[in-house]
Amino acid sequence: MNNTSQTLRFWTKSLGLSLGVFIFWLAYVFIQEGFTVTATSYSEVIAATGAVMIGLSFALSSLSYFFDFADRQLVYRKYFGLVGYFYALWYSVMLMFIFPQTYAFGLAENLFTPNVLLGLGAMAILTFMALISNGIAVKIIGPLWWRRCLRLGYLAYAMFVVRAIYIEWDIWTTWAAQLDNVPPLRLIISIYATLIIAVRVWMGILQWAKKRADQQPQMLPEV
């Protein structure tokens, strides 16, 4: 199989998976909102789909550290991440039409609010990652710094979680007090994202501990 066919297969499978995730979340919102979906809810489904795909991209790295079977799936990391980015970009564009008073003609007045700052900051990082996700960027930046730049994605992911908490904290606490429906979609995605970040932090701690142990002088056995 040539490179073009392989690349097409990777894109097809990644897009197919994202479609399945999108349908799942759309059905979830149908149940949550009584089989009626507003434009705002529809945009949240798009955002949730992007968050899942980006999370899967991050998770593949961590899973490959703990489990050998995940090594074979590492090739999809780039494609999952890019598909997730395009969903996030789609969501960002939709916000300009759904809430123009905040994200379009009212952007200047709201630029320094936590909602907008966190969203723009996260999207700026993801856009940078998307732009360098190619072989040319690796040669220009160098493999070491290229990998370090891609780790900024975890910061963007965390910023999305903080933004969700800022926007929906009251909704989450009301739901937790009443438990009269399925959990809010953003709450589920925020927990999912937090777990992925936590696993990556744990992996980093284990790597640091192993490196530190390897650097310790070996004690010779007593004769």
C-alpha positions as CSV (number, residue, x, y, z in Angstrom):
1,M,0.0,0.0,0.0
2,N,1.5,3.4,-1.0
3,N,1.7,6.4,1.2
4,T,-1.3,8.2,-0.4
5,S,-3.5,5.1,0.1
6,Q,-2.4,4.8,3.7
7,T,-3.0,8.5,4.4
8,L,-6.4,8.3,2.9
9,R,-7.2,5.3,5.1
10,F,-6.0,7.1,8.2
11,W,-8.2,10.1,7.3
12,T,-11.2,8.0,6.5
13,K,-11.1,6.0,9.7
14,S,-10.5,9.1,11.8
15,L,-13.4,10.9,10.2
16,G,-15.6,7.8,10.5
17,L,-14.8,7.6,14.2
18,S,-15.6,11.3,14.7
19,L,-18.9,10.8,12.9
20,G,-19.8,8.0,15.3
21,V,-18.9,10.1,18.2
22,F,-20.9,13.0,16.8
23,I,-24.0,10.8,16.4
24,F,-23.6,9.4,19.9
25,W,-23.5,12.9,21.5
26,L,-26.3,14.1,19.3
27,A,-28.5,11.3,20.6
28,Y,-27.4,12.1,24.1
29,V,-28.5,15.7,23.7
30,F,-31.8,14.6,22.2
31,I,-32.5,12.6,25.4
32,Q,-31.3,15.4,27.6
33,E,-33.4,18.1,26.0
34,G,-36.5,16.0,25.2
35,F,-35.8,15.3,21.6
36,T,-35.4,19.0,20.6
37,V,-32.0,20.4,19.9
38,T,-31.3,24.2,19.7
39,A,-28.4,25.8,17.8
40,T,-26.5,26.2,21.0
41,S,-26.9,22.5,21.9
42,Y,-25.9,21.5,18.4
43,S,-22.7,23.6,18.7
44,E,-22.0,21.9,22.0
45,V,-22.3,18.5,20.3
46,I,-19.7,19.7,17.7
47,A,-17.4,20.9,20.5
48,A,-17.8,17.6,22.4
49,T,-16.9,15.6,19.3
50,G,-13.8,17.7,18.8
51,A,-12.9,17.3,22.5
52,V,-13.2,13.5,22.3
53,M,-11.1,13.3,19.2
54,I,-8.4,15.6,20.6
55,G,-8.5,13.6,23.8
56,L,-8.0,10.3,22.0
57,S,-5.0,11.8,20.2
58,F,-3.5,12.7,23.6
59,A,-4.5,9.4,25.1
60,L,-2.7,7.3,22.5
61,S,0.6,8.6,23.7
62,S,-0.1,7.7,27.3
63,L,-1.7,4.3,26.5
64,S,1.4,3.3,24.4
65,Y,3.5,4.0,27.5
66,F,1.5,1.7,29.7
67,F,0.2,-0.9,27.2
68,D,2.1,-2.4,24.2
69,F,-1.1,-2.9,22.1
70,A,-1.5,0.8,21.8
71,D,1.8,1.2,19.9
72,R,0.1,0.0,16.7
73,Q,-2.5,2.8,17.0
74,L,0.0,5.7,17.5
75,V,-0.1,6.4,13.7
76,Y,-3.6,7.8,14.2
77,R,-2.5,10.3,16.8
78,K,-2.0,13.0,14.2
79,Y,-5.2,12.4,12.4
80,F,-7.4,12.2,15.5
81,G,-5.9,15.5,16.7
82,L,-6.4,17.3,13.4
83,V,-10.0,16.0,13.0
84,G,-10.6,17.2,16.6
85,Y,-9.1,20.6,15.8
86,F,-11.4,21.1,12.8
87,Y,-14.4,20.3,14.9
88,A,-13.2,22.8,17.5
89,L,-12.7,25.4,14.7
90,W,-16.2,24.6,13.4
91,Y,-17.6,25.2,16.9
92,S,-15.7,28.5,17.2
93,V,-17.2,29.7,13.9
94,M,-20.6,28.7,15.0
95,L,-20.3,30.8,18.2
96,M,-19.8,33.9,16.0
97,F,-23.3,33.4,14.5
98,I,-25.1,32.1,17.6
99,F,-23.7,34.7,20.0
100,P,-22.5,37.6,17.7
101,Q,-22.8,40.1,20.6
102,T,-20.0,38.2,22.3
103,Y,-17.9,36.6,19.6
104,A,-18.4,38.8,16.5
105,F,-19.3,42.5,16.6
106,G,-19.1,42.5,20.4
107,L,-15.7,40.7,20.5
108,A,-13.7,43.8,21.4
109,E,-15.8,44.6,24.4
110,N,-15.6,40.9,25.6
111,L,-12.0,40.2,24.6
112,F,-10.6,40.2,28.2
113,T,-13.4,38.1,29.8
114,P,-12.4,34.7,31.0
115,N,-14.8,33.0,28.6
116,V,-13.2,34.6,25.5
117,L,-9.6,34.7,26.7
118,L,-9.6,31.0,27.5
119,G,-11.3,30.0,24.3
120,L,-9.1,32.2,22.1
121,G,-5.9,31.1,23.9
122,A,-6.8,27.4,23.5
123,M,-7.7,27.8,19.8
124,A,-4.4,29.7,19.2
125,I,-2.4,26.8,20.7
126,L,-4.4,24.2,18.7
127,T,-3.9,26.2,15.5
128,F,-0.2,26.4,16.1
129,M,-0.1,22.6,16.6
130,A,-2.1,22.0,13.5
131,L,0.3,24.1,11.5
132,I,3.4,22.2,12.6
133,S,1.9,18.7,12.3
134,N,4.0,17.9,9.2
135,G,7.4,16.7,8.3
136,I,8.6,20.2,7.1
137,A,8.0,21.6,10.6
138,V,9.9,18.8,12.2
139,K,13.0,19.6,10.1
140,I,12.7,23.3,10.8
141,I,12.1,23.1,14.5
142,G,13.9,19.9,15.2
143,P,12.4,16.7,16.7
144,L,13.0,17.7,20.3
145,W,11.4,21.1,20.2
146,W,8.7,19.8,17.9
147,R,7.6,17.3,20.5
148,R,7.8,20.0,23.2
149,C,5.6,22.3,21.1
150,L,3.0,19.6,20.7
151,R,2.8,19.1,24.4
152,L,1.3,22.6,24.6
153,G,-1.9,20.8,23.5
154,Y,-2.4,19.7,27.1
155,L,-2.4,23.3,28.2
156,A,-5.1,24.1,25.6
157,Y,-7.1,21.1,26.8
158,A,-6.9,22.3,30.4
159,M,-8.0,25.8,29.2
160,F,-11.1,24.3,27.7
161,V,-11.9,22.6,31.0
162,V,-11.5,25.8,32.9
163,R,-13.7,27.6,30.4
164,A,-16.4,25.0,30.8
165,I,-16.3,25.4,34.6
166,Y,-16.5,29.1,34.3
167,I,-19.5,29.0,31.9
168,E,-21.5,26.1,33.4
169,W,-20.6,25.8,37.1
170,D,-24.1,27.0,38.2
171,I,-25.7,24.5,35.8
172,W,-23.6,21.7,37.1
173,T,-24.3,22.4,40.8
174,T,-28.0,22.7,40.1
175,W,-27.9,19.3,38.3
176,A,-25.9,17.7,41.1
177,A,-28.5,19.0,43.7
178,Q,-31.5,17.7,41.7
179,L,-30.2,14.7,39.7
180,D,-33.4,15.0,37.6
181,N,-31.8,14.3,34.2
182,V,-28.6,12.9,32.6
183,P,-25.4,14.9,33.4
184,P,-24.8,18.0,31.3
185,L,-22.7,17.3,28.2
186,R,-20.0,19.8,29.1
187,L,-19.6,18.2,32.5
188,I,-19.0,14.7,31.0
189,I,-16.5,16.1,28.5
190,S,-14.7,18.1,31.3
191,I,-14.3,14.9,33.4
192,Y,-13.1,13.0,30.4
193,A,-10.5,15.7,29.6
194,T,-9.4,16.0,33.2
195,L,-8.8,12.2,33.3
196,I,-6.7,12.3,30.2
197,I,-4.6,15.2,31.5
198,A,-4.2,13.4,34.9
199,V,-2.9,10.2,33.1
200,R,-0.4,12.3,31.2
201,V,0.8,13.9,34.3
202,W,1.1,10.5,36.0
203,M,3.1,9.2,33.0
204,G,5.4,12.3,33.2
205,I,6.0,11.6,36.9
206,L,6.9,7.9,36.2
207,Q,9.2,8.9,33.4
208,W,10.9,11.5,35.7
209,A,11.3,8.9,38.5
210,K,12.7,6.3,36.1
211,K,15.2,8.8,34.6
212,R,16.3,9.8,38.1
213,A,16.7,6.2,39.2
214,D,18.8,5.5,36.1
215,Q,21.1,8.4,37.0
216,Q,21.7,7.2,40.5
217,P,25.1,5.4,40.9
218,Q,24.8,1.7,41.2
219,M,25.9,0.2,44.5
220,L,28.4,-2.5,44.2
221,P,27.7,-5.6,46.2
222,E,29.9,-6.1,49.3
223,V,32.5,-8.8,48.9
